[in-house]
Amino acid sequence: MSSGDPRPRHRGLSHHTRTVLSLLLGSVDVAVSGALASGLRAALAEAAGERHRLIEQPVDDLVEGYRESGLPTSTMGRRFEEDAVFFETALAAGAALAAKIEGT
């Protein structure tokens, strides 16, 4: 997911994500940030189809901690503010995985 990449195939839901979702042999949970714009959410839901499940994962309380963590806050030369969708999607995935691990 990207909101800052100028290349059309990488803006929004990337062709990489669409391809992976289409080739997976089993179903997966796909974490979705609550801040994700409706157009991006619709594109992800379309790519997930009936096989994969979208899981709402809030990240508002995680963003500031991530910024203060010392971890990288740029991707492909773009800062967090320039491509927040990328970082929020990654935070949602990490939070969903942590919740799944804690629940086992």
N, CA, C and O atoms as a GROMACS GRO file, in nm:
protein
  416
    1MET      N    1   0.084  -0.117   0.000
    1MET     CA    2   0.000   0.000   0.000
    1MET      C    3   0.090   0.124   0.000
    1MET      O    4   0.190   0.129   0.070
    2SER      N    5   0.051   0.220  -0.079
    2SER     CA    6   0.126   0.344  -0.083
    2SER      C    7   0.034   0.459  -0.122
    2SER      O    8  -0.053   0.445  -0.207
    3SER      N    9   0.057   0.571  -0.058
    3SER     CA   10  -0.014   0.692  -0.096
    3SER      C   11   0.082   0.794  -0.156
    3SER      O   12   0.041   0.902  -0.198
    4GLY      N   13   0.210   0.759  -0.158
    4GLY     CA   14   0.310   0.855  -0.202
    4GLY      C   15   0.391   0.813  -0.323
    4GLY      O   16   0.465   0.895  -0.377
    5ASP      N   17   0.381   0.689  -0.367
    5ASP     CA   18   0.460   0.643  -0.480
    5ASP      C   19   0.401   0.700  -0.609
    5ASP      O   20   0.281   0.684  -0.633
    6PRO      N   21   0.481   0.764  -0.691
    6PRO     CA   22   0.429   0.823  -0.814
    6PRO      C   23   0.397   0.721  -0.924
    6PRO      O   24   0.325   0.753  -1.019
    7ARG      N   25   0.448   0.600  -0.912
    7ARG     CA   26   0.424   0.499  -1.015
    7ARG      C   27   0.284   0.441  -0.999
    7ARG      O   28   0.251   0.392  -0.891
    8PRO      N   29   0.202   0.445  -1.102
    8PRO     CA   30   0.063   0.398  -1.091
    8PRO      C   31   0.050   0.256  -1.039
    8PRO      O   32  -0.041   0.228  -0.961
    9ARG      N   33   0.138   0.166  -1.080
    9ARG     CA   34   0.123   0.026  -1.036
    9ARG      C   35   0.158   0.008  -0.889
    9ARG      O   36   0.129  -0.098  -0.832
   10HIS      N   37   0.221   0.108  -0.826
   10HIS     CA   38   0.258   0.101  -0.686
   10HIS      C   39   0.170   0.191  -0.598
   10HIS      O   40   0.174   0.180  -0.476
   11ARG      N   41   0.091   0.278  -0.659
   11ARG     CA   42   0.005   0.368  -0.583
   11ARG      C   43  -0.121   0.293  -0.541
   11ARG      O   44  -0.178   0.217  -0.619
   12GLY      N   45  -0.162   0.316  -0.417
   12GLY     CA   46  -0.277   0.243  -0.365
   12GLY      C   47  -0.235   0.102  -0.332
   12GLY      O   48  -0.135   0.081  -0.262
   13LEU      N   49  -0.309   0.006  -0.380
   13LEU     CA   50  -0.275  -0.135  -0.360
   13LEU      C   51  -0.180  -0.176  -0.472
   13LEU      O   52  -0.216  -0.172  -0.589
   14SER      N   53  -0.059  -0.216  -0.435
   14SER     CA   54   0.041  -0.247  -0.537
   14SER      C   55   0.010  -0.377  -0.610
   14SER      O   56  -0.062  -0.464  -0.560
   15HIS      N   57   0.066  -0.387  -0.728
   15HIS     CA   58   0.050  -0.510  -0.806
   15HIS      C   59   0.116  -0.628  -0.734
   15HIS      O   60   0.076  -0.743  -0.754
   16HIS      N   61   0.215  -0.600  -0.650
   16HIS     CA   62   0.280  -0.708  -0.574
   16HIS      C   63   0.179  -0.773  -0.478
   16HIS      O   64   0.169  -0.896  -0.471
   17THR      N   65   0.106  -0.691  -0.406
   17THR     CA   66   0.008  -0.743  -0.310
   17THR      C   67  -0.103  -0.818  -0.382
   17THR      O   68  -0.144  -0.926  -0.338
   18ARG      N   69  -0.152  -0.762  -0.491
   18ARG     CA   70  -0.257  -0.831  -0.568
   18ARG      C   71  -0.209  -0.968  -0.614
   18ARG      O   72  -0.283  -1.066  -0.605
   19THR      N   73  -0.086  -0.974  -0.662
   19THR     CA   74  -0.031  -1.101  -0.710
   19THR      C   75  -0.017  -1.203  -0.598
   19THR      O   76  -0.057  -1.318  -0.613
   20VAL      N   77   0.038  -1.160  -0.485
   20VAL     CA   78   0.053  -1.254  -0.372
   20VAL      C   79  -0.082  -1.307  -0.327
   20VAL      O   80  -0.097  -1.427  -0.306
   21LEU      N   81  -0.181  -1.219  -0.312
   21LEU     CA   82  -0.313  -1.264  -0.267
   21LEU      C   83  -0.375  -1.362  -0.367
   21LEU      O   84  -0.446  -1.455  -0.327
   22SER      N   85  -0.348  -1.343  -0.495
   22SER     CA   86  -0.406  -1.433  -0.595
   22SER      C   87  -0.335  -1.568  -0.600
   22SER      O   88  -0.396  -1.668  -0.640
   23LEU      N   89  -0.208  -1.573  -0.560
   23LEU     CA   90  -0.130  -1.696  -0.571
   23LEU      C   91  -0.124  -1.780  -0.443
   23LEU      O   92  -0.082  -1.895  -0.447
   24LEU      N   93  -0.166  -1.724  -0.331
   24LEU     CA   94  -0.161  -1.798  -0.206
   24LEU      C   95  -0.246  -1.925  -0.216
   24LEU      O   96  -0.356  -1.922  -0.270
   25LEU      N   97  -0.194  -2.034  -0.165
   25LEU     CA   98  -0.265  -2.162  -0.173
   25LEU      C   99  -0.376  -2.172  -0.068
   25LEU      O  100  -0.474  -2.244  -0.088
   26GLY      N  101  -0.361  -2.100   0.043
   26GLY     CA  102  -0.462  -2.101   0.148
   26GLY      C  103  -0.514  -1.961   0.172
   26GLY      O  104  -0.471  -1.866   0.109
   27SER      N  105  -0.608  -1.951   0.264
   27SER     CA  106  -0.662  -1.820   0.297
   27SER      C  107  -0.579  -1.755   0.407
   27SER      O  108  -0.517  -1.824   0.489
   28VAL      N  109  -0.578  -1.623   0.409
   28VAL     CA  110  -0.504  -1.547   0.510
   28VAL      C  111  -0.590  -1.434   0.562
   28VAL      O  112  -0.686  -1.392   0.498
   29ASP      N  113  -0.554  -1.386   0.680
   29ASP     CA  114  -0.613  -1.265   0.735
   29ASP      C  115  -0.530  -1.147   0.685
   29ASP      O  116  -0.407  -1.151   0.690
   30VAL      N  117  -0.596  -1.043   0.638
   30VAL     CA  118  -0.529  -0.924   0.588
   30VAL      C  119  -0.567  -0.807   0.678
   30VAL      O  120  -0.683  -0.767   0.682
   31ALA      N  121  -0.469  -0.754   0.751
   31ALA     CA  122  -0.495  -0.644   0.843
   31ALA      C  123  -0.520  -0.515   0.766
   31ALA      O  124  -0.452  -0.485   0.668
   32VAL      N  125  -0.619  -0.439   0.814
   32VAL     CA  126  -0.655  -0.313   0.752
   32VAL      C  127  -0.658  -0.206   0.858
   32VAL      O  128  -0.726  -0.220   0.960
   33SER      N  129  -0.583  -0.099   0.837
   33SER     CA  130  -0.583   0.014   0.928
   33SER      C  131  -0.718   0.085   0.922
   33SER      O  132  -0.777   0.099   0.815
   34GLY      N  133  -0.767   0.127   1.036
   34GLY     CA  134  -0.893   0.202   1.040
   34GLY      C  135  -0.885   0.332   0.964
   34GLY      O  136  -0.988   0.387   0.924
   35ALA      N  137  -0.764   0.382   0.944
   35ALA     CA  138  -0.746   0.509   0.873
   35ALA      C  139  -0.740   0.492   0.722
   35ALA      O  140  -0.729   0.591   0.649
   36LEU      N  141  -0.748   0.370   0.674
   36LEU     CA  142  -0.737   0.344   0.531
   36LEU      C  143  -0.855   0.404   0.456
   36LEU      O  144  -0.971   0.379   0.492
   37ALA      N  145  -0.827   0.480   0.354
   37ALA     CA  146  -0.933   0.545   0.275
   37ALA      C  147  -1.023   0.440   0.211
   37ALA      O  148  -0.980   0.330   0.180
   38SER      N  149  -1.149   0.476   0.192
   38SER     CA  150  -1.248   0.380   0.141
   38SER      C  151  -1.210   0.323   0.005
   38SER      O  152  -1.236   0.206  -0.021
   39GLY      N  153  -1.149   0.402  -0.082
   39GLY     CA  154  -1.108   0.352  -0.213
   39GLY      C  155  -1.001   0.245  -0.203
   39GLY      O  156  -1.004   0.145  -0.275
   40LEU      N  157  -0.905   0.266  -0.113
   40LEU     CA  158  -0.800   0.166  -0.093
   40LEU      C  159  -0.856   0.042  -0.026
   40LEU      O  160  -0.817  -0.071  -0.058
   41ARG      N  161  -0.948   0.062   0.067
   41ARG     CA  162  -1.011  -0.051   0.136
   41ARG      C  163  -1.088  -0.136   0.034
   41ARG      O  164  -1.084  -0.259   0.039
   42ALA      N  165  -1.158  -0.070  -0.057
   42ALA     CA  166  -1.235  -0.142  -0.160
   42ALA      C  167  -1.142  -0.220  -0.252
   42ALA      O  168  -1.173  -0.334  -0.288
   43ALA      N  169  -1.030  -0.161  -0.290
   43ALA     CA  170  -0.933  -0.229  -0.376
   43ALA      C  171  -0.876  -0.352  -0.306
   43ALA      O  172  -0.858  -0.457  -0.368
   44LEU      N  173  -0.846  -0.338  -0.178
   44LEU     CA  174  -0.793  -0.450  -0.102
   44LEU      C  175  -0.899  -0.560  -0.085
   44LEU      O  176  -0.868  -0.679  -0.096
   45ALA      N  177  -1.022  -0.521  -0.059
   45ALA     CA  178  -1.131  -0.619  -0.045
   45ALA      C  179  -1.152  -0.694  -0.176
   45ALA      O  180  -1.175  -0.815  -0.175
   46GLU      N  181  -1.143  -0.624  -0.288
   46GLU     CA  182  -1.156  -0.689  -0.419
   46GLU      C  183  -1.044  -0.790  -0.440
   46GLU      O  184  -1.068  -0.902  -0.486
   47ALA      N  185  -0.920  -0.750  -0.407
   47ALA     CA  186  -0.806  -0.840  -0.424
   47ALA      C  187  -0.815  -0.960  -0.329
   47ALA      O  188  -0.774  -1.070  -0.364
   48ALA      N  189  -0.869  -0.939  -0.210
   48ALA     CA  190  -0.883  -1.047  -0.112
   48ALA      C  191  -0.992  -1.144  -0.154
   48ALA      O  192  -0.983  -1.264  -0.127
   49GLY      N  193  -1.095  -1.093  -0.220
   49GLY     CA  194  -1.204  -1.178  -0.267
   49GLY      C  195  -1.273  -1.250  -0.153
   49GLY      O  196  -1.273  -1.203  -0.039
   50GLU      N  197  -1.330  -1.363  -0.184
   50GLU     CA  198  -1.400  -1.444  -0.083
   50GLU      C  199  -1.303  -1.532  -0.004
   50GLU      O  200  -1.338  -1.583   0.102
   51ARG      N  201  -1.183  -1.548  -0.056
   51ARG     CA  202  -1.087  -1.641   0.004
   51ARG      C  203  -1.016  -1.587   0.127
   51ARG      O  204  -0.989  -1.661   0.221
   52HIS      N  205  -0.987  -1.458   0.127
   52HIS     CA  206  -0.912  -1.397   0.236
   52HIS      C  207  -1.004  -1.307   0.319
   52HIS      O  208  -1.105  -1.258   0.270
   53ARG      N  209  -0.965  -1.286   0.444
   53ARG     CA  210  -1.049  -1.209   0.535
   53ARG      C  211  -0.978  -1.079   0.575
   53ARG      O  212  -0.863  -1.082   0.619
   54LEU      N  213  -1.048  -0.965   0.560
   54LEU     CA  214  -0.995  -0.838   0.607
   54LEU      C  215  -1.024  -0.825   0.756
   54LEU      O  216  -1.135  -0.853   0.802
   55ILE      N  217  -0.924  -0.783   0.831
   55ILE     CA  218  -0.936  -0.764   0.975
   55ILE      C  219  -0.907  -0.618   1.007
   55ILE      O  220  -0.798  -0.568   0.978
   56GLU      N  221  -1.003  -0.551   1.067
   56GLU     CA  222  -0.985  -0.411   1.108
   56GLU      C  223  -0.887  -0.406   1.225
   56GLU      O  224  -0.906  -0.473   1.326
   57GLN      N  225  -0.781  -0.327   1.210
   57GLN     CA  226  -0.680  -0.316   1.314
   57GLN      C  227  -0.646  -0.168   1.334
   57GLN      O  228  -0.573  -0.111   1.254
   58PRO      N  229  -0.697  -0.106   1.441
   58PRO     CA  230  -0.666   0.035   1.466
   58PRO      C  231  -0.517   0.056   1.492
   58PRO      O  232  -0.452  -0.027   1.556
   59VAL      N  233  -0.463   0.166   1.443
   59VAL     CA  234  -0.321   0.196   1.463
   59VAL      C  235  -0.297   0.334   1.521
   59VAL      O  236  -0.182   0.372   1.543
   60ASP      N  237  -0.402   0.411   1.544
   60ASP     CA  238  -0.385   0.548   1.593
   60ASP      C  239  -0.294   0.556   1.715
   60ASP      O  240  -0.210   0.646   1.725
   61ASP      N  241  -0.309   0.461   1.808
   61ASP     CA  242  -0.229   0.463   1.930
   61ASP      C  243  -0.087   0.410   1.909
   61ASP      O  244  -0.005   0.416   2.000
   62LEU      N  245  -0.058   0.358   1.791
   62LEU     CA  246   0.075   0.302   1.763
   62LEU      C  247   0.167   0.397   1.687
   62LEU      O  248   0.289   0.384   1.692
   63VAL      N  249   0.109   0.493   1.616
   63VAL     CA  250   0.187   0.579   1.526
   63VAL      C  251   0.293   0.657   1.602
   63VAL      O  252   0.409   0.658   1.560
   64GLU      N  253   0.256   0.722   1.710
   64GLU     CA  254   0.353   0.804   1.784
   64GLU      C  255   0.465   0.717   1.842
   64GLU      O  256   0.582   0.756   1.838
   65GLY      N  257   0.430   0.601   1.895
   65GLY     CA  258   0.532   0.511   1.947
   65GLY      C  259   0.629   0.466   1.839
   65GLY      O  260   0.749   0.455   1.863
   66TYR      N  261   0.576   0.441   1.719
   66TYR     CA  262   0.663   0.402   1.609
   66TYR      C  263   0.758   0.516   1.574
   66TYR      O  264   0.878   0.494   1.554
   67ARG      N  265   0.705   0.636   1.566
   67ARG     CA  266   0.790   0.753   1.532
   67ARG      C  267   0.902   0.771   1.633
   67ARG      O  268   1.012   0.811   1.597
   68GLU      N  269   0.874   0.742   1.759
   68GLU     CA  270   0.972   0.761   1.866
   68GLU      C  271   1.064   0.641   1.885
   68GLU      O  272   1.159   0.648   1.963
   69SER      N  273   1.038   0.532   1.816
   69SER     CA  274   1.111   0.407   1.837
   69SER      C  275   1.254   0.407   1.784
   69SER      O  276   1.336   0.327   1.828
   70GLY      N  277   1.283   0.495   1.692
   70GLY     CA  278   1.414   0.492   1.630
   70GLY      C  279   1.420   0.405   1.506
   70GLY      O  280   1.521   0.400   1.437
   71LEU      N  281   1.310   0.335   1.477
   71LEU     CA  282   1.303   0.255   1.354
   71LEU      C  283   1.291   0.347   1.234
   71LEU      O  284   1.253   0.464   1.250
   72PRO      N  285   1.321   0.299   1.115
   72PRO     CA  286   1.316   0.385   0.996
   72PRO      C  287   1.179   0.450   0.976
   72PRO      O  288   1.075   0.385   0.992
   73THR      N  289   1.180   0.576   0.942
   73THR     CA  290   1.055   0.647   0.914
   73THR      C  291   1.056   0.702   0.772
   73THR      O  292   1.002   0.809   0.744
   74SER      N  293   1.119   0.627   0.684
   74SER     CA  294   1.113   0.662   0.542
   74SER      C  295   1.112   0.533   0.460
   74SER      O  296   1.166   0.430   0.502
   75THR      N  297   1.049   0.541   0.345
   75THR     CA  298   1.046   0.429   0.253
   75THR      C  299   1.062   0.484   0.112
   75THR      O  300   0.991   0.576   0.072
   76MET      N  301   1.153   0.426   0.038
   76MET     CA  302   1.178   0.470  -0.100
   76MET      C  303   1.200   0.622  -0.107
   76MET      O  304   1.160   0.687  -0.203
   77GLY      N  305   1.266   0.676  -0.002
   77GLY     CA  306   1.297   0.818   0.001
   77GLY      C  307   1.182   0.906   0.048
   77GLY      O  308   1.197   1.028   0.051
   78ARG      N  309   1.070   0.848   0.085
   78ARG     CA  310   0.954   0.926   0.131
   78ARG      C  311   0.942   0.914   0.283
   78ARG      O  312   0.952   0.804   0.338
   79ARG      N  313   0.920   1.028   0.349
   79ARG     CA  314   0.902   1.029   0.494
   79ARG      C  315   0.763   0.978   0.531
   79ARG      O  316   0.674   0.967   0.446
   80PHE      N  317   0.746   0.947   0.658
   80PHE     CA  318   0.620   0.898   0.710
   80PHE      C  319   0.504   0.984   0.661
   80PHE      O  320   0.402   0.932   0.614
   81GLU      N  321   0.518   1.114   0.672
   81GLU     CA  322   0.411   1.208   0.636
   81GLU      C  323   0.378   1.202   0.486
   81GLU      O  324   0.266   1.232   0.446
   82GLU      N  325   0.475   1.164   0.406
   82GLU     CA  326   0.455   1.159   0.261
   82GLU      C  327   0.393   1.027   0.214
   82GLU      O  328   0.343   1.019   0.102
   83ASP      N  329   0.397   0.925   0.299
   83ASP     CA  330   0.340   0.795   0.262
   83ASP      C  331   0.288   0.724   0.386
   83ASP      O  332   0.326   0.610   0.415
   84ALA      N  333   0.199   0.792   0.458
   84ALA     CA  334   0.145   0.739   0.583
   84ALA      C  335   0.077   0.604   0.563
   84ALA      O  336   0.082   0.518   0.651
   85VAL      N  337   0.012   0.584   0.448
   85VAL     CA  338  -0.058   0.458   0.421
   85VAL      C  339   0.038   0.339   0.430
   85VAL      O  340   0.002   0.235   0.486
   86PHE      N  341   0.158   0.353   0.378
   86PHE     CA  342   0.256   0.246   0.384
   86PHE      C  343   0.284   0.207   0.529
   86PHE      O  344   0.277   0.089   0.565
   87PHE      N  345   0.314   0.306   0.612
   87PHE     CA  346   0.350   0.279   0.751
   87PHE      C  347   0.230   0.230   0.832
   87PHE      O  348   0.243   0.138   0.912
   88GLU      N  349   0.114   0.291   0.812
   88GLU     CA  350  -0.005   0.249   0.887
   88GLU      C  351  -0.046   0.106   0.852
   88GLU      O  352  -0.092   0.032   0.938
   89THR      N  353  -0.029   0.068   0.726
   89THR     CA  354  -0.061  -0.069   0.686
   89THR      C  355   0.036  -0.168   0.751
   89THR      O  356  -0.006  -0.274   0.798
   90ALA      N  357   0.163  -0.134   0.754
   90ALA     CA  358   0.261  -0.221   0.820
   90ALA      C  359   0.235  -0.230   0.970
   90ALA      O  360   0.246  -0.338   1.028
   91LEU      N  361   0.200  -0.118   1.033
   91LEU     CA  362   0.167  -0.120   1.176
   91LEU      C  363   0.044  -0.206   1.202
   91LEU      O  364   0.039  -0.279   1.301
   92ALA      N  365  -0.056  -0.197   1.115
   92ALA     CA  366  -0.177  -0.279   1.130
   92ALA      C  367  -0.143  -0.427   1.121
   92ALA      O  368  -0.193  -0.507   1.199
   93ALA      N  369  -0.057  -0.463   1.026
   93ALA     CA  370  -0.017  -0.604   1.011
   93ALA      C  371   0.057  -0.652   1.135
   93ALA      O  372   0.029  -0.762   1.184
   94GLY      N  373   0.150  -0.573   1.185
   94GLY     CA  374   0.224  -0.611   1.305
   94GLY      C  375   0.134  -0.623   1.427
   94GLY      O  376   0.148  -0.717   1.506
   95ALA      N  377   0.041  -0.530   1.443
   95ALA     CA  378  -0.051  -0.534   1.557
   95ALA      C  379  -0.144  -0.655   1.548
   95ALA      O  380  -0.172  -0.719   1.649
   96ALA      N  381  -0.190  -0.686   1.428
   96ALA     CA  382  -0.278  -0.803   1.411
   96ALA      C  383  -0.202  -0.932   1.442
   96ALA      O  384  -0.257  -1.022   1.505
   97LEU      N  385  -0.077  -0.941   1.400
   97LEU     CA  386   0.003  -1.060   1.430
   97LEU      C  387   0.027  -1.071   1.580
   97LEU      O  388   0.016  -1.180   1.637
   98ALA      N  389   0.059  -0.959   1.645
   98ALA     CA  390   0.081  -0.961   1.790
   98ALA      C  391  -0.045  -1.006   1.863
   98ALA      O  392  -0.037  -1.084   1.958
   99ALA      N  393  -0.160  -0.957   1.820
   99ALA     CA  394  -0.287  -0.996   1.883
   99ALA      C  395  -0.313  -1.144   1.863
   99ALA      O  396  -0.362  -1.212   1.954
  100LYS      N  397  -0.281  -1.195   1.746
  100LYS     CA  398  -0.300  -1.338   1.718
  100LYS      C  399  -0.208  -1.423   1.806
  100LYS      O  400  -0.250  -1.526   1.858
  101ILE      N  401  -0.084  -1.381   1.823
  101ILE     CA  402   0.012  -1.454   1.906
  101ILE      C  403  -0.031  -1.452   2.052
  101ILE      O  404  -0.025  -1.553   2.121
  102GLU      N  405  -0.075  -1.334   2.098
  102GLU     CA  406  -0.120  -1.322   2.238
  102GLU      C  407  -0.242  -1.407   2.265
  102GLU      O  408  -0.264  -1.452   2.377
  103GLY      N  409  -0.324  -1.430   2.161
  103GLY     CA  410  -0.447  -1.507   2.177
  103GLY      C  411  -0.424  -1.658   2.174
  103GLY      O  412  -0.517  -1.734   2.199
  104THR      N  413  -0.301  -1.701   2.143
  104THR     CA  414  -0.276  -1.845   2.134
  104THR      C  415  -0.224  -1.901   2.263
  104THR      O  416  -0.198  -2.021   2.272
   0.00000   0.00000   0.00000
